[in-house]
Amino acid sequence: MGARGKLAQMSIRNVHKTYSIQGEKIHALKGVDMDIEDGSLVCIVGKSGCGKSTLLKLMCSLESKDEGDIAFGNGIKDLPKVSIVFQEPRLMPWLTVRKNIEFPIKGKLGKKELEKRVTGQLEMLGIREFENAYPSQVSGGMAQRVSLGRTLCYEPDIILMDEPLGALDAFNRKKLQDEIVSIFKNEKKTILFVTHDVEEALILGQKIIVMEEGKVKDSLDVEMEYPRNPSSVEFINLKKRILSLIFG
Ligand SMILES: Nc1ncnc2c1ncn2[C@@H]1O[C@H](COP(=O)(O)OP(=O)(O)OP(=O)(O)O)[C@@H](O)[C@H]1O
């Protein structure tokens, strides 16, 4: 158990969210309840439109909820730092890779400390040799690494990831999945990862939450050791179980 203890880092109770399009109400979240443990990697899966992205947006205050509670019970006084990574890297095209990564902490650290932190991220993500390139000069996989580096540089307590690997080819996707597992293991972050891909959820998650029509349908603990083997019987059986929860 870490210094902060094994408290529920995030506790979500009866959260509702309704959007309105030309007078028509869309009930995106219909009473979501979930607990996210401190230092856990949790994946959220479910059919398109079930409310996964909406939930992440509420967690980092990009949207406001209509009803319910989102509480952080991490044993530290201040609110935790929450950061989100989207499917598209959302980099600033006029800044180099290094400048994009340092952007959220620029002015908050001394020059040397800033340089050290950014260099550490560039090295960890294998993009040091591209530090002076602009976003238009790097591949999609590298751009997503830059986006991840920018998030990690900010040293958030909680990282929300909304389909961050969804636009990548199979090779880069696999590589970044491995990197996310090692970031999780080495940096002991709390990560909430939304994906359409059940196999990806099983490669990454310690817990998989299945959502359906704006609610949590089920939640499964995944006990398999990392790195996970998609050909193992346990993996295949869990995959079948989750697919049948999603598609019936
Ligand atoms: N800004 C918005 N305005 C109106 N309706 C919205 C808005 N954002 C989401 N919705 C609606 O809310 C519902 C939930 O959307 P959300 O994006 O959270 O689902 P999702 O599970 O993340 O879907 P996907 O897997 O396709 O990304 C959908 O019916 C969607 O059309």
The ligand as a Tripos MOL2 file, in Angstrom:
@<TRIPOS>MOLECULE
LIG
   31    33     1     0     0
SMALL
NO_CHARGES

@<TRIPOS>ATOM
      1 N1        -21.7700   18.0080  -27.1230 N.pl3     1 LIG1
      2 C1        -22.7960   17.1860  -27.3080 C.ar      1 LIG1
      3 N2        -24.0010   17.6820  -27.7010 N.ar      1 LIG1
      4 C2        -25.0450   16.8730  -27.8610 C.ar      1 LIG1
      5 N3        -25.0300   15.5380  -27.6720 N.ar      1 LIG1
      6 C3        -23.8650   14.9910  -27.3030 C.ar      1 LIG1
      7 C4        -22.6920   15.7790  -27.1110 C.ar      1 LIG1
      8 N4        -21.6930   14.9620  -26.7250 N.ar      1 LIG1
      9 C5        -22.2000   13.7130  -26.6870 C.ar      1 LIG1
     10 N5        -23.5110   13.7300  -27.0370 N.ar      1 LIG1
     11 C6        -24.4120   12.5700  -27.0860 C.3       1 LIG1
     12 O1        -24.3450   11.9160  -25.8310 O.3       1 LIG1
     13 C7        -24.3480   10.4940  -26.0030 C.3       1 LIG1
     14 C8        -23.0830    9.9160  -25.3950 C.3       1 LIG1
     15 O2        -21.9840   10.3540  -26.1660 O.3       1 LIG1
     16 P1        -20.4880    9.9800  -25.8280 P.3       1 LIG1
     17 O3        -19.6170   10.6870  -26.8010 O.co2     1 LIG1
     18 O4        -20.2370   10.1900  -24.3920 O.co2     1 LIG1
     19 O5        -20.4940    8.4010  -26.1090 O.3       1 LIG1
     20 P2        -19.2700    7.4050  -26.3030 P.3       1 LIG1
     21 O6        -19.6300    6.1660  -25.5710 O.co2     1 LIG1
     22 O7        -17.9970    8.0680  -25.9200 O.co2     1 LIG1
     23 O8        -19.3150    7.1600  -27.8630 O.3       1 LIG1
     24 P3        -18.1160    6.7890  -28.8660 P.3       1 LIG1
     25 O9        -17.6150    5.4570  -28.4080 O.co2     1 LIG1
     26 O10       -18.7740    6.7150  -30.1990 O.co2     1 LIG1
     27 O11       -17.0850    7.8640  -28.7620 O.co2     1 LIG1
     28 C9        -24.4770   10.2610  -27.4930 C.3       1 LIG1
     29 O12       -25.8420   10.0520  -27.7840 O.3       1 LIG1
     30 C10       -23.9830   11.5530  -28.1120 C.3       1 LIG1
     31 O13       -24.5790   11.7810  -29.3520 O.3       1 LIG1
@<TRIPOS>BOND
     1     1     2 1
     2     2     3 ar
     3     2     7 ar
     4     3     4 ar
     5     4     5 ar
     6     5     6 ar
     7     6     7 ar
     8     6    10 ar
     9     7     8 ar
    10     8     9 ar
    11     9    10 ar
    12    10    11 1
    13    11    12 1
    14    11    30 1
    15    12    13 1
    16    13    14 1
    17    13    28 1
    18    14    15 1
    19    15    16 1
    20    16    17 2
    21    16    18 1
    22    16    19 1
    23    19    20 1
    24    20    21 2
    25    20    22 1
    26    20    23 1
    27    23    24 1
    28    24    25 2
    29    24    26 1
    30    24    27 1
    31    28    29 1
    32    28    30 1
    33    30    31 1
@<TRIPOS>SUBSTRUCTURE
     1 LIG1         1 GROUP 0 **** ****
